[in-house]
Amino acid sequence: MDTRLVRRQGSIVIAVSGRLDMISAGTLEEELEAAIGGGDRRIALDLAGVEYLSSAGLRAILVAAKRLGDAGGTLVVIGLAGPVKEVFEMSGLGGVLPIYAGDAALFAAHPDWR
C-alpha cells in the first residue's frame, strides 16, 4: 500500500493505492491518526487506487471516522469502484460514511473543502 497526501486549503485528501489489508491497515490507521492529531478536521480518503480491501482495512477507516467525528470533524470516502465498492456496500459502511464519486463531486457538494 502507498499513500499520497494532498493538502488543500479546507481539507486534506489521502490517496491510497495497492492493497489495504491486515498488513497495511495499521500504517493507514497511523497516518490518519497523525492527521487527526495534527488538527485536520476534513479528511477525504481517496480509494480509487485500491485494488483489494479487507476487513482490517475497513476497520482502520471506521476507527478513523469515529475518532475524527469525536473531534468534530468529518471523514469522507471518494473514488470507490469495482470490488472495493462491493466490499463497502456489503459491509454497510456505504450508509455510515459520506461517499462521493471523486474529488470533483466532493468539492461541488462542499466548496469549503477546496
CYANA upper distance limits for C-alpha pairs under 8 A (distance plus 0.5 A):
  1 MET  CA     16 VAL  CA      7.42
  1 MET  CA     17 SER  CA      6.09
  1 MET  CA     18 GLY  CA      5.03
  1 MET  CA     19 ARG  CA      5.75
  1 MET  CA     20 LEU  CA      6.72
  1 MET  CA     24 SER  CA      6.66
  2 ASP  CA     16 VAL  CA      6.30
  2 ASP  CA     17 SER  CA      5.76
  2 ASP  CA     18 GLY  CA      6.93
  3 THR  CA     14 ILE  CA      6.98
  3 THR  CA     15 ALA  CA      5.95
  3 THR  CA     16 VAL  CA      5.03
  3 THR  CA     17 SER  CA      6.85
  4 ARG  CA     14 ILE  CA      6.18
  4 ARG  CA     15 ALA  CA      5.57
  4 ARG  CA     16 VAL  CA      7.13
  5 LEU  CA     12 ILE  CA      7.36
  5 LEU  CA     13 VAL  CA      6.30
  5 LEU  CA     14 ILE  CA      5.05
  5 LEU  CA     15 ALA  CA      6.82
  6 VAL  CA     12 ILE  CA      6.16
  6 VAL  CA     13 VAL  CA      5.62
  6 VAL  CA     14 ILE  CA      6.89
  6 VAL  CA     15 ALA  CA      8.40
  7 ARG  CA     11 SER  CA      6.86
  7 ARG  CA     12 ILE  CA      4.91
  7 ARG  CA     13 VAL  CA      6.91
  8 ARG  CA     12 ILE  CA      5.97
  8 ARG  CA     13 VAL  CA      8.10
  8 ARG  CA    113 TRP  CA      7.89
  8 ARG  CA    114 ARG  CA      6.35
  9 GLN  CA    113 TRP  CA      7.67
  9 GLN  CA    114 ARG  CA      6.46
 10 GLY  CA     42 ARG  CA      7.65
 10 GLY  CA    112 ASP  CA      6.40
 10 GLY  CA    113 TRP  CA      4.86
 10 GLY  CA    114 ARG  CA      5.93
 11 SER  CA     40 ASP  CA      7.63
 11 SER  CA     41 ARG  CA      7.76
 11 SER  CA     42 ARG  CA      5.28
 11 SER  CA     43 ILE  CA      6.32
 11 SER  CA     44 ALA  CA      7.96
 11 SER  CA    113 TRP  CA      5.67
 11 SER  CA    114 ARG  CA      7.20
 12 ILE  CA     40 ASP  CA      7.97
 12 ILE  CA     42 ARG  CA      7.00
 12 ILE  CA     43 ILE  CA      5.63
 12 ILE  CA     44 ALA  CA      6.73
 13 VAL  CA     43 ILE  CA      6.44
 13 VAL  CA     44 ALA  CA      5.16
 13 VAL  CA     45 LEU  CA      6.37
 13 VAL  CA     46 ASP  CA      7.16
 14 ILE  CA     43 ILE  CA      7.86
 14 ILE  CA     44 ALA  CA      6.73
 14 ILE  CA     45 LEU  CA      5.49
 14 ILE  CA     46 ASP  CA      6.38
 15 ALA  CA     45 LEU  CA      6.59
 15 ALA  CA     46 ASP  CA      4.97
 15 ALA  CA     47 LEU  CA      6.79
 15 ALA  CA     48 ALA  CA      8.18
 15 ALA  CA     49 GLY  CA      7.96
 16 VAL  CA     45 LEU  CA      7.89
 16 VAL  CA     46 ASP  CA      6.57
 16 VAL  CA     47 LEU  CA      5.95
 16 VAL  CA     48 ALA  CA      7.92
 16 VAL  CA     49 GLY  CA      6.47
 16 VAL  CA     50 VAL  CA      6.67
 17 SER  CA     47 LEU  CA      7.39
 17 SER  CA     48 ALA  CA      7.83
 17 SER  CA     49 GLY  CA      4.63
 17 SER  CA     50 VAL  CA      5.00
 17 SER  CA     51 GLU  CA      7.74
 18 GLY  CA     49 GLY  CA      6.80
 18 GLY  CA     50 VAL  CA      5.34
 18 GLY  CA     51 GLU  CA      6.04
 18 GLY  CA     52 TYR  CA      7.54
 19 ARG  CA     24 SER  CA      7.86
 19 ARG  CA     50 VAL  CA      6.34
 19 ARG  CA     51 GLU  CA      6.19
 19 ARG  CA     52 TYR  CA      5.31
 19 ARG  CA     53 LEU  CA      6.86
 20 LEU  CA     24 SER  CA      6.12
 20 LEU  CA     25 ALA  CA      6.29
 20 LEU  CA     50 VAL  CA      7.32
 20 LEU  CA     51 GLU  CA      8.43
 20 LEU  CA     52 TYR  CA      6.47
 20 LEU  CA     53 LEU  CA      5.42
 20 LEU  CA     54 SER  CA      6.89
 20 LEU  CA     56 ALA  CA      8.33
 20 LEU  CA     57 GLY  CA      5.79
 21 ASP  CA     25 ALA  CA      6.03
 21 ASP  CA     52 TYR  CA      7.76
 21 ASP  CA     53 LEU  CA      6.38
 21 ASP  CA     54 SER  CA      5.40
 21 ASP  CA     55 SER  CA      7.84
 21 ASP  CA     56 ALA  CA      6.26
 21 ASP  CA     57 GLY  CA      5.82
 22 MET  CA     26 GLY  CA      7.95
 22 MET  CA     54 SER  CA      7.49
 22 MET  CA     55 SER  CA      8.35
 22 MET  CA     56 ALA  CA      5.62
 22 MET  CA     57 GLY  CA      7.25
 24 SER  CA     28 LEU  CA      7.10
 24 SER  CA     57 GLY  CA      8.24
 25 ALA  CA     29 GLU  CA      6.61
 25 ALA  CA     56 ALA  CA      6.49
 25 ALA  CA     57 GLY  CA      5.43
 25 ALA  CA     60 ALA  CA      6.44
 26 GLY  CA     30 GLU  CA      6.65
 26 GLY  CA     60 ALA  CA      7.57
 27 THR  CA     31 GLU  CA      6.80
 28 LEU  CA     32 LEU  CA      6.63
 28 LEU  CA     60 ALA  CA      7.51
 29 GLU  CA     33 GLU  CA      6.53
 29 GLU  CA     60 ALA  CA      5.73
 29 GLU  CA     61 ILE  CA      7.72
 29 GLU  CA     63 VAL  CA      8.33
 29 GLU  CA     64 ALA  CA      7.27
 30 GLU  CA     34 ALA  CA      6.58
 31 GLU  CA     35 ALA  CA      6.82
 32 LEU  CA     36 ILE  CA      6.69
 32 LEU  CA     64 ALA  CA      6.81
 33 GLU  CA     37 GLY  CA      6.33
 33 GLU  CA     64 ALA  CA      7.27
 34 ALA  CA     38 GLY  CA      6.37
 35 ALA  CA     39 GLY  CA      7.05
 35 ALA  CA     40 ASP  CA      6.00
 36 ILE  CA     40 ASP  CA      5.53
 36 ILE  CA     41 ARG  CA      7.02
 36 ILE  CA     67 ARG  CA      8.41
 36 ILE  CA     68 LEU  CA      6.89
 40 ASP  CA     73 GLY  CA      8.32
 41 ARG  CA     68 LEU  CA      7.17
 41 ARG  CA     71 ALA  CA      8.01
 41 ARG  CA     72 GLY  CA      7.39
 41 ARG  CA     73 GLY  CA      4.70
 41 ARG  CA     74 THR  CA      6.64
 41 ARG  CA     75 LEU  CA      8.48
 42 ARG  CA     73 GLY  CA      6.26
 42 ARG  CA     74 THR  CA      5.69
 42 ARG  CA     75 LEU  CA      6.70
 42 ARG  CA    113 TRP  CA      7.75
 43 ILE  CA     74 THR  CA      6.90
 43 ILE  CA     75 LEU  CA      5.40
 43 ILE  CA     76 VAL  CA      6.92
 44 ALA  CA     75 LEU  CA      6.28
 44 ALA  CA     76 VAL  CA      5.31
 44 ALA  CA     77 VAL  CA      6.13
 44 ALA  CA     78 ILE  CA      7.25
 45 LEU  CA     75 LEU  CA      7.71
 45 LEU  CA     76 VAL  CA      6.66
 45 LEU  CA     77 VAL  CA      5.31
 45 LEU  CA     78 ILE  CA      6.60
 46 ASP  CA     77 VAL  CA      6.47
 46 ASP  CA     78 ILE  CA      5.26
 46 ASP  CA     79 GLY  CA      6.05
 46 ASP  CA     80 LEU  CA      8.33
 46 ASP  CA    102 GLY  CA      8.16
 47 LEU  CA     77 VAL  CA      7.63
 47 LEU  CA     78 ILE  CA      6.74
 47 LEU  CA     79 GLY  CA      5.81
 47 LEU  CA     80 LEU  CA      6.34
 48 ALA  CA     78 ILE  CA      7.68
 48 ALA  CA     79 GLY  CA      4.77
 48 ALA  CA     80 LEU  CA      6.11
 48 ALA  CA     81 ALA  CA      7.14
 50 VAL  CA     84 VAL  CA      7.67
 51 GLU  CA     83 PRO  CA      8.08
 51 GLU  CA     84 VAL  CA      7.43
 52 TYR  CA     83 PRO  CA      7.71
 52 TYR  CA     84 VAL  CA      6.77
 53 LEU  CA     57 GLY  CA      6.34
 53 LEU  CA     58 LEU  CA      7.63
 53 LEU  CA     84 VAL  CA      6.32
 53 LEU  CA     87 VAL  CA      7.66
 54 SER  CA     58 LEU  CA      6.94
 55 SER  CA     59 ARG  CA      6.59
 56 ALA  CA     60 ALA  CA      6.80
 57 GLY  CA     61 ILE  CA      6.89
 58 LEU  CA     62 LEU  CA      6.63
 58 LEU  CA     88 PHE  CA      8.46
 59 ARG  CA     63 VAL  CA      6.49
 60 ALA  CA     64 ALA  CA      6.74
 61 ILE  CA     65 ALA  CA      6.64
 62 LEU  CA     66 LYS  CA      6.67
 63 VAL  CA     67 ARG  CA      6.63
 64 ALA  CA     68 LEU  CA      6.42
 64 ALA  CA     75 LEU  CA      8.19
 65 ALA  CA     69 GLY  CA      6.44
 65 ALA  CA     74 THR  CA      7.41
 65 ALA  CA     75 LEU  CA      5.86
 65 ALA  CA     97 LEU  CA      8.37
 66 LYS  CA     70 ASP  CA      6.61
 67 ARG  CA     71 ALA  CA      6.87
 68 LEU  CA     72 GLY  CA      6.88
 68 LEU  CA     73 GLY  CA      5.51
 68 LEU  CA     74 THR  CA      6.54
 68 LEU  CA     75 LEU  CA      7.33
 69 GLY  CA     73 GLY  CA      5.44
 69 GLY  CA     74 THR  CA      6.25
 69 GLY  CA     75 LEU  CA      8.19
 75 LEU  CA     97 LEU  CA      7.73
 75 LEU  CA     98 PRO  CA      8.03
 76 VAL  CA     97 LEU  CA      6.60
 76 VAL  CA     98 PRO  CA      5.50
 76 VAL  CA     99 ILE  CA      6.35
 76 VAL  CA    100 TYR  CA      8.10
 77 VAL  CA     97 LEU  CA      7.59
 77 VAL  CA     98 PRO  CA      6.84
 77 VAL  CA     99 ILE  CA      5.32
 77 VAL  CA    100 TYR  CA      6.86
 78 ILE  CA     99 ILE  CA      6.19
 78 ILE  CA    100 TYR  CA      5.28
 78 ILE  CA    101 ALA  CA      5.97
 78 ILE  CA    102 GLY  CA      5.42
 78 ILE  CA    103 ASP  CA      7.11
 78 ILE  CA    106 LEU  CA      8.19
 79 GLY  CA    100 TYR  CA      7.37
 79 GLY  CA    101 ALA  CA      5.65
 79 GLY  CA    102 GLY  CA      5.44
 79 GLY  CA    103 ASP  CA      8.39
 80 LEU  CA     84 VAL  CA      6.78
 80 LEU  CA     85 LYS  CA      5.43
 80 LEU  CA    101 ALA  CA      7.26
 81 ALA  CA     85 LYS  CA      5.30
 81 ALA  CA     86 GLU  CA      8.26
 82 GLY  CA     86 GLU  CA      6.96
 83 PRO  CA     87 VAL  CA      6.71
 84 VAL  CA     88 PHE  CA      6.83
 85 LYS  CA     89 GLU  CA      6.70
 86 GLU  CA     90 MET  CA      6.51
 87 VAL  CA     91 SER  CA      6.50
 88 PHE  CA     92 GLY  CA      6.81
 88 PHE  CA     93 LEU  CA      5.98
 88 PHE  CA     94 GLY  CA      6.23
 89 GLU  CA     93 LEU  CA      6.94
 89 GLU  CA     94 GLY  CA      5.95
 92 GLY  CA     96 VAL  CA      7.56
 93 LEU  CA     97 LEU  CA      6.54
 94 GLY  CA     98 PRO  CA      7.72
 94 GLY  CA     99 ILE  CA      7.38
100 TYR  CA    105 ALA  CA      6.45
100 TYR  CA    106 LEU  CA      6.22
101 ALA  CA    105 ALA  CA      6.59
101 ALA  CA    106 LEU  CA      8.13
102 GLY  CA    106 LEU  CA      6.85
103 ASP  CA    107 PHE  CA      6.49
104 ALA  CA    108 ALA  CA      6.54
105 ALA  CA    109 ALA  CA      6.73
106 LEU  CA    110 HIS  CA      6.45
106 LEU  CA    111 PRO  CA      8.44
106 LEU  CA    113 TRP  CA      8.46
107 PHE  CA    111 PRO  CA      5.35
107 PHE  CA    112 ASP  CA      7.98
107 PHE  CA    113 TRP  CA      6.62
107 PHE  CA    114 ARG  CA      6.55
110 HIS  CA    114 ARG  CA      8.32
